[in-house]
Amino acid sequence: MVFVYATLLLILNLFCWASTLLMAPGNWIMVLLAAFYTYFLPQQYEPRLSWAVVGIALLMAIFGEIIEFAAGAAGTATKGGSKKGAFFALLGAFIGSIAGAIIGIPIPVIGSVIAAIGGGAVGGFLGAYIGESERLHAERFEIGKGALIGRLLGTAGKMTIGLIMFVIISIDSFL
């Protein structure tokens, strides 16, 4: 029976990892699911997911957030963007990733993934561009380009951390 539960945890964590593309808190939900699994799995069931792995996943989720935030902020800041521009870039990335995922629905799985990443990057660009409205076009464009690159790098970093979390939790729950 434990392998049924471990498989269910694996499937749910896979969806959580994928939801990170839409700026959902997928890594955090993975940590929460791992903690629930560890706490509620009956003591007689082996193999078990260890609390040490849950703690490592928690630290990795924190690190993933730092990477995503730092990359996005650095992308905007390196081009001279303001806090307002960074805020609009974050808002634009959120809206763009959801819109991209919806637009990509006709192409199964990979269409939504690519469209969500691209939509988030374009949304970050447009948000930063709009947020820097008091600047000249060339400056706004450069700041937007920095936000776009920062968003792509931040998403890649957070997704990589989430994938490592997924693998560690899955391996420990089956072994």
C-alpha positions in Angstrom: 0.0 0.0 0.0 2.9 2.3 0.7 3.9 2.3 -3.0 0.4 3.5 -3.9 0.8 6.4 -1.6 4.3 7.1 -2.8 3.1 7.0 -6.4 0.3 9.5 -5.6 2.8 11.8 -3.9 5.0 11.5 -7.0 2.1 12.4 -9.4 1.0 15.4 -7.2 4.5 16.7 -6.9 4.9 16.5 -10.7 1.9 18.7 -11.1 3.2 21.0 -8.4 6.6 21.3 -10.2 4.8 22.1 -13.5 2.6 24.7 -11.9 5.8 26.7 -11.1 5.7 27.8 -14.7 2.5 29.7 -14.0 4.1 31.4 -11.1 2.1 29.2 -8.7 3.9 28.2 -5.4 4.6 24.7 -6.7 7.8 24.2 -4.8 6.1 25.2 -1.6 3.2 22.9 -2.2 5.7 20.1 -2.8 7.2 20.8 0.7 3.7 20.8 2.2 2.7 17.5 0.5 6.0 15.9 1.6 5.4 17.0 5.2 1.8 15.7 5.2 2.9 12.5 3.7 5.6 12.0 6.3 3.4 12.9 9.2 0.3 11.0 8.2 1.8 7.8 6.7 1.2 5.0 9.3 4.3 4.1 11.3 4.3 0.5 10.1 4.7 1.4 6.4 8.1 1.2 5.0 9.9 2.8 3.1 9.2 6.2 4.7 10.0 9.8 3.6 12.3 11.2 6.2 11.9 14.5 8.0 15.5 15.3 6.9 14.4 15.2 3.3 11.4 17.4 4.1 13.8 19.9 5.8 16.1 19.8 2.8 13.2 20.4 0.4 12.1 23.4 2.6 15.6 24.9 2.4 15.6 24.3 -1.4 12.2 26.0 -1.8 13.6 29.1 0.0 16.7 29.0 -2.2 14.5 28.7 -5.3 12.5 31.8 -4.3 15.7 33.8 -3.7 17.0 32.8 -7.1 13.8 33.8 -8.9 13.5 37.1 -7.1 17.2 37.9 -7.4 17.3 37.1 -11.2 14.2 39.2 -11.9 15.3 42.1 -9.8 18.9 42.0 -11.2 17.6 41.9 -14.7 15.6 45.1 -14.2 18.2 46.8 -11.9 21.2 46.1 -14.2 19.6 48.2 -16.8 18.8 51.0 -14.4 15.2 50.1 -13.6 13.3 51.5 -10.6 11.3 49.6 -7.9 8.2 50.6 -9.8 9.5 49.1 -13.0 10.5 45.9 -11.1 7.0 45.7 -9.6 5.3 46.1 -12.9 7.7 43.5 -14.4 6.6 41.0 -11.7 3.0 41.8 -12.3 3.4 41.5 -16.1 5.3 38.2 -15.8 2.4 36.8 -13.7 -0.3 37.9 -16.1 1.8 36.9 -19.1 2.6 33.4 -17.8 -1.1 32.6 -17.2 -2.1 34.1 -20.6 0.6 32.2 -22.3 -0.4 28.9 -20.7 -4.0 29.5 -21.8 -2.9 30.4 -25.4 -0.7 27.3 -25.5 -3.5 24.9 -24.6 -4.3 23.8 -28.2 -0.8 22.2 -28.4 -0.8 19.5 -25.7 1.5 19.8 -22.7 4.5 21.4 -24.4 2.5 24.2 -25.9 1.3 25.4 -22.6 4.8 25.1 -21.0 6.6 27.0 -23.8 3.8 29.6 -24.0 3.8 30.1 -20.2 7.6 30.7 -20.1 7.4 33.0 -23.2 4.3 34.8 -21.9 6.0 35.4 -18.5 9.1 36.8 -20.2 7.1 39.0 -22.5 4.9 40.1 -19.6 8.0 41.0 -17.6 9.3 43.0 -20.5 6.0 44.9 -21.0 5.5 45.4 -17.3 8.9 47.0 -16.9 8.4 49.0 -20.1 5.1 50.4 -18.8 6.4 50.8 -15.2 9.2 53.1 -16.5 6.8 55.4 -18.3 8.6 58.6 -17.4 11.8 57.5 -19.3 12.7 57.7 -22.9 11.8 54.8 -25.2 15.4 53.5 -25.6 15.8 53.3 -21.8 12.4 51.7 -21.3 13.3 49.1 -23.9 16.6 48.2 -22.3 15.0 47.9 -18.9 12.3 45.7 -20.3 14.9 43.6 -22.0 16.7 43.2 -18.7 13.4 42.2 -17.0 12.7 39.6 -19.8 16.2 38.0 -19.4 15.9 38.1 -15.6 12.5 36.4 -15.7 13.8 33.6 -18.0 16.8 33.0 -15.8 14.8 33.2 -12.6 12.2 30.7 -13.9 15.0 28.4 -15.1 16.6 28.5 -11.7 13.5 27.9 -9.7 12.4 25.1 -12.1 15.8 23.5 -11.6 15.6 23.7 -7.9 12.0 22.3 -8.1 13.1 19.4 -10.2 15.9 18.5 -7.7 13.3 18.6 -4.9 10.9 16.4 -6.9 13.7 13.8 -7.5 14.9 13.8 -3.9 11.4 13.5 -2.5 10.4 10.8 -5.0 13.5 8.7 -4.4 13.3 8.9 -0.6 9.6 8.0 -0.6 10.2 4.8 -2.7 13.5 3.7 -1.0 
